[in-house]
């Protein structure tokens, strides 16, 4: 759909997204601005995390709270849209931020003749299945995915595998997730390799969902401890696989173990880049679950941006996106992960891996990842 006939070159970033919790939209906005595009943000954060939104959609009795909060935010967004149009005219395009399954429907009403771009990193039905849901709830969430993507003219996804899941893949544009500038600032100085007798420091952060494979990490660390590999491991977050992860790590927590494990339930988003940069290795995802084979997780981009070695699973999308800069191990293979961590404990091996990782930083900067979006917006303007 071509943009409206006004003379504005503004792109509107629109929705109830929370860029602090979910920085993807901040990456897109920063990337567009880096190319000289004027971006106006019409943003009224809903205040619910991804997990809370999915839980509400899975548990219907929670929906009134979601609906009430959503309608309040929408009323403010509608007023914001009217004011901006009076001041600046019709925008060139509207970008609906991550978790915008409902927001895109409002945006379509407010901007019926404007190119509407939906950042659809999360398929609600697919995520619910990964977290154990089934039956009618999953079917309803898949209908929501279909309605959301149907309302948009352009649908941004992060991998070719997700593009193939769209009802209309022709609408799909693959845009890497990337990382915000604070991650690059945290990684300005390379990490010195572990010295003689010093442990390799590794960090994992996440929601402990099945796609992340945290129990695989735990079994790998336990295997490394059994072999006497010196490691310091920080595990950040909570979620459904946390208990299984703790249980699998118990053998590594005995007195005299070569491995030290630290648990943290929460780290503020603005403190996370520095925490990761204080380690040698950022751990990615390791499950062989279907969703785990289709994604390139945020932490892979963020770990590279922070200038640290990233160890993650050898899946097609991760290899395709950044394979030459990552340390890849087979999915769901704790022995392979333990062996790779042991190798990285050697200073020379680590230094070579670090050089590969730091060579990939420019590929995940906002200005780089936004290029496919710019191309499709330019093509829409030429057709207008």
N, C-alpha and C positions, 0 to 999 in steps of 0.2 A: 504494500500500500504506500503510495507516495506521501511525502510530507505535506502539511497544509500550505496554503498559498501565501502565508506571511513572509516577511523579509528577515525574520530572526534566524541566526545561526546557532542558537542556544540548544544544547542537549539537556534535557531534564532527567536527573536521577530521582526516581520516584518510589515511595513506598514506606512500609513500616519496618524496614530493615534496621539492624543494629550493627553498625560498622565496627564497633569495638569488639563485639562478640564474634562477628562473622565478617572478617575484613575483605572478603572478595569484592564487594561493591566499592570499597575504598581503593582497591587496586585498579579497578576499571576507571573510576573517576580520575585518579592520579595519572593513569596512562593517557586518557583523553586530553587532560590538561597539559601533559608533557608535549603533546603534538599541537598545542595552540588552540584546542577546542574549548569554548566557554561552556562550562557545566554548572547548572543551577540545581541545587539539591532541595527537593521537596520531601522532607523526611520527618516522619512522626513515629519514632520507634515503638513497637508494640510491647517490648519488655519481656518477651518470653524466649527462652533458649530453644535450640533445635529440638532437644529432648523433650522439653515441655510442650512444644507444639505437636510433636508426633504423639505424645502421651494423651493430649487432649483429643486428637483425632481418633485415637484408638479407644478412648473411654468417653462415650457420648455424654455422660452426666457432667463432664467438665466443660462441654461446649458453650453453655451460657456465658461463662466468664470470658472465653475467647471471643465470642460474638459481641459482647458488650464492649470489651476493650477495642476490638477491631472497628466497630461502628464509631466509637469516639475518635479514634485516629483518622478514620476516613472523613469524618466531618471537617476536621482540621485540614486534611490534605486537599479536600475539595475547595475550601476557602483559599488555601495557598495557591492552588492552580489558577483560580479566577484572578487573584491579585497579580500573579506573574504574567498571565496573558495580557492583562490590561497594560502592564508596564513594558513588556518586551515582545508582545505578539506571539504568534504560534511558534512552538519550538520545531527545530529540525527533526528531532526524534525524542522519544521517551524511553529511558532505560529503567525497567522495573527490577529492583534489587533482589538479591538472593532471599529465598523463602517467600517469594511473592506470588504464591499460588492463588491467593485471594486478591491481592493488590492489583494484579494484572487485569482483573475483571473491572475494577473501578477505573483503572487507567484507560481501558477501552471505551468506557462511557464518557470520560472527561475529554479524551483525545480521539474522537472517532475517525479522523482523517490523517492522523500523524503516524509515522512509522513507529511501531511499538516493539521494543526489544525486551524479551524476558530472559533474565539470567537464571536458568533452570539447572543449577548444579545438583539439586536434590530431587529425585523422583520419590514422591511421598509413598507410593505403594511399594516400591523397591526397598526403601528404608524400613518400612514397617515389617516387611518379610524378614529382612536381615535381623531385626530386633525381636523376632518371634511371633509376630501377628499372623493371622490367617483368616480365611473365610470372607464374610460379608464386609468386614472393615477394610480388608485389603482391596476388595473390588471397588468399594466406595472411594478409597484413596487413589486408585488408578483412574477412576472417572474424574477425580479432581485434577490429576495430572493432565488428562486429555483436555479438560475444559480450559485449563490454564495455558497450555501450549497452543490450543486452538485459537485463543483470543489474541495471541501475539503474531506479529508479522515475521519476526526473527527470534529464534530461540538459541541462546548461548548454552553450550554444554562444554565439558572439560575433556572428553575423550571421544574417539570415533565410536567406541562401544556404546556410549550413552547416546550419541547421535542416532545410531541404528535403532535405539529403543523408542524414538519419537514416533507418534502416529504419522507425521509427515516429515520424514528426514530431510526433505529439500529445504525446510525452514532452518535446519540446524547449522550452526557455525561453531566450530571447535575453537575455544579460547582457553589457553592454559590458565590455571588459577593464579600463579604468580605470588608475590609477597610485597608487603608494604615497606615503606622506606625505613621504618624503625628496625626491621630485621637486617637490612644492609648496614645501617649504622652500627648495630651491635657486632657485626662481623667484620668491621673494618680491619682489625688486626688478626692475622692468622693464629691458630692455636699451635703452641709448641708441641711437638710429639712427646709422648710419655718418656721420661728419663729412665735410666737404669733402675729397675726395682719399683718404679712408680706405676700405679694402676692406670689403665685406660678408663676414662670417664665417659659414660654413655647415658643418654637421657631419652625417656619415652614420655609423651604427653598425649592425652586423648580421653575419650569417653568410655573406653573399655567395651566397645561394641564388638560383635563377632568379626566384622570385616577387618578390624585392626589386629587381631591375633595376639593380644597381650599374653595369653597363656603360652604361646609359642616362644615368646621372649623369655618368659619365666623358666621354661624347661631348658632353653639354651643357656641361660645364666647359671642354672643349677649344674648343667653339664660342664660348663667352663670352670665352675668352682671345684667340681670333682677332679678336673685335670690340673688344678692349681693355677689357673690363669688369673692374674691380678686385675680386678675390675672394681670400679665404683659405679653403681647404677642408680639413677634417680627415676622413680616412677611417679608420674603426676596425673591425677584425675580420679574419677570414680565411675562406676557403671556396672552393667550386668555381668561382666566377666572378671570383676575385681576379686571376688572370693576365690575363683578358680586360679587366678594369677598368683594371689598370695599363697595358696596351698602349694602350687607348683614351685614357688620360690623358697619354700620352707627349708629344703635341704641345703640351700646356699647360705642360710642364716645361722648355722651352727658356729660354736666357738672355734676359732682358729681357721675359719674359712678364708680363702684368698679373695673373696667377694664381699663387698659392703653394699647393702641395699638401703636406700632412703625412700620413704613414701611421703608424698605430699598430695593432699586432697584437692588443693586449689592453688593456682598461681594467677594473679591478676593479669589480664591481657597485656598491659603495658610493661609488666615485669618479665614476661615470658621470653622475649628475645635475648635479654641479658642472661637469663638462666641457661638457655640453650647454648649461648656463646661461651659459657663457663665450662662446657664439656668438650670432649674430643669428637664424640659421635652423636648424631641425632638418629634415633631409630624410627623407621617408618611403619609399614604394615606388613603382616606376615601370614594372614589366613589364606586358605584356599577356597573360601566361600565364594559363591558366584559374584556377589557385589565386590568382594575384595579383589577379584580378577578384572574388574572393569574400571577401577578408579586410579587416579594419581592423587594421593591425599595432600591436604594443605601442608602437613609437616614436612613433606619432601621438598616442596618449594621453599618453605621457611627455613629449613635446615641448611639448604644451599645458600640462601640469601644471607644467613648468619655466618657463612664461610666455614661451615663444619662438614666433616665427612658424614654422608647420609648412607646408612645401610637399610635396605628395604627389599621387598620380594621381587623376584625376577618374573614380572608379568608383562604381557604384551604392551599395555598402555604405558607403563613406567619405562620400559626399555625404549619404546618408540619416542617418548617425550624427552627423556633426559639420560638415557642409558649410559652414555659415555662418561657421565659425571657422577654416577651412582655406584655404590658397591652392592651388587645384586646377589641374592641367595634364593634358592628354590622356595616357593611358598610352603608354609606348614612343615618346615624341616628344621627343627631345633638344633640338630647336630651340625647342619651346614652353617647355621647362624653362629653357633658356638665356635666353630672352626674359623669363621671369618673374623670374629672378635679377637680370637687368639692371634691371628695373623696381624691384625691392626695394632696389637700390643707391641709389636716390633717397630722401633722408631723409623727405620728406613721404609718399611711397608706403609706406615701411616703417612709419612711425608709424601709419598707418591700418590696415595689416595687423596690427600688434602689438595695437592696440585690439580688433580682431576676435578675435584669438587669446586674449587674456586674458579676454575675455568668456565664453569656453568652458571656463574652468578648473573652475568648480563642477560642470559636467556630468560630469566625469571623476573626481570625488572618490569614495572608497570608499563613503561613505554614500549617494551618488546612484546609482552603478551597481548596487548590491546590491538595489535596490527590487523588481525583478521576482522575485528569489529569495525575498525576504521574503513577497511576495504568494502564491507557490505553497506555501510552507511553512505560512502561515496557513490557506490553503484545505485543506491536508492535515490540519491539526489540527482544523479544524471538521468534517471528515468522519469523524474518529476516533470 
